[in-house]
């Protein structure tokens, strides 16, 4: 059996909610992926409130952001989108991200892995 664990720093690298990071690190080690997912969902939905969720959302970079502060992990997640982007679609991402944030008060989140710019834009527009 293979087990693995996360430190608070590991979790904070992907999620800006310190309480979630602390809770998940405390729940480690995990015996397998299923155990990790169960623990993560239990913590996220039962121990973290809306304030924690909003902190996590606020720490996430905008889709299409090219800021130097964007983590390597986020750059890799958005690599397909960036590979299919051009100046027009990048500007459209900026514009729609602003609309979404003004409407809902937080950044648009989507699993960007493997998705091209046009697919992400459709998701952004449909949800805005």
C-alpha positions in Angstrom: 0.0 0.0 0.0 1.3 3.5 -0.9 0.5 6.4 1.3 1.1 10.1 0.7 0.7 13.3 2.6 0.5 17.0 2.0 2.0 19.8 4.1 0.2 23.1 4.6 2.6 24.7 2.2 1.7 22.0 -0.5 -2.0 22.8 -0.1 -1.5 26.6 0.0 0.4 26.3 -3.3 -3.0 25.4 -4.9 -5.5 26.9 -2.6 -5.4 30.2 -0.7 -7.5 29.1 2.3 -5.1 28.6 5.3 -7.7 26.8 7.3 -8.3 24.3 4.6 -4.6 23.8 4.1 -4.1 23.2 7.9 -7.1 20.8 8.1 -6.0 18.8 5.0 -2.4 18.6 6.2 -3.6 17.4 9.6 -5.7 14.7 7.9 -2.6 13.3 6.1 -1.3 10.8 5.4 -3.8 9.2 2.9 -3.7 5.6 2.0 -4.8 6.1 -1.6 -6.4 8.7 -3.9 -9.9 7.7 -2.9 -9.1 8.4 0.8 -7.5 11.8 -0.2 -10.6 12.8 -2.2 -13.0 11.7 0.6 -11.0 13.7 3.2 -10.7 16.7 0.9 -14.4 16.9 0.2 -15.3 16.3 3.9 -13.1 19.2 5.0 -14.1 21.5 2.1 -17.8 21.1 2.6 -18.1 20.5 6.4 -15.2 22.5 8.0 -14.7 25.4 5.6 -17.3 28.2 5.4 -18.1 30.6 2.6 -15.3 33.0 3.8 -12.7 30.3 3.4 -14.1 29.4 -0.1 -13.9 33.1 -1.1 -10.3 33.3 0.1 -9.4 30.2 -2.0 -11.1 31.8 -5.0 -9.4 35.1 -4.5 -6.0 33.4 -4.5 -6.6 31.8 -7.9 -5.2 33.6 -10.9 -7.4 34.8 -13.7 -7.7 32.4 -16.7 -5.2 33.7 -19.3 -3.2 35.7 -16.8 0.4 36.2 -17.9 1.5 37.9 -14.7 4.9 36.8 -13.4 3.3 35.9 -10.0 1.3 33.1 -11.6 2.5 29.8 -10.2 4.2 27.2 -12.4 1.3 24.8 -11.6 -1.3 27.4 -12.9 0.8 28.0 -16.0 0.9 24.2 -16.7 -2.8 23.9 -16.1 -3.5 26.7 -18.6 -0.9 25.6 -21.1 -3.4 24.3 -23.7 -5.4 27.6 -23.5 -2.3 29.7 -23.8 -1.1 27.6 -26.8 -4.3 28.2 -28.6 -4.6 31.9 -27.7 -3.9 34.9 -29.9 -4.1 38.7 -29.1 -7.8 38.8 -29.7 -8.8 35.8 -27.6 -6.5 36.9 -24.8 -8.2 40.3 -24.8 -11.6 38.6 -24.8 -10.5 36.5 -21.8 -9.5 39.7 -20.0 -12.8 41.4 -20.8 -15.0 38.4 -19.8 -13.0 37.8 -16.6 -13.8 41.4 -15.6 -17.5 41.0 -16.4 -17.6 37.8 -14.4 -15.8 39.3 -11.4 -18.0 42.3 -11.5 -21.2 40.2 -11.6 -20.2 37.5 -9.0 -17.5 39.2 -6.9 -14.8 36.5 -7.5 -12.7 35.1 -10.3 -14.1 32.6 -12.8 -12.8 29.1 -12.0 -12.7 26.2 -14.4 -10.5 23.2 -14.7 -8.4 24.5 -17.6 -6.2 21.4 -18.1 -6.4 20.4 -21.7 -8.9 23.0 -22.7 -8.3 25.5 -25.5 -9.0 29.2 -25.3 -12.3 28.9 -27.2 -13.6 26.2 -24.9 -12.7 28.3 -21.8 -14.3 31.4 -23.4 -17.5 29.5 -24.0 -17.6 28.3 -20.4 -17.0 31.8 -19.2 -19.6 33.4 -21.4 -22.3 30.8 -20.6 -21.8 31.2 -16.9 -21.7 35.0 -17.0 
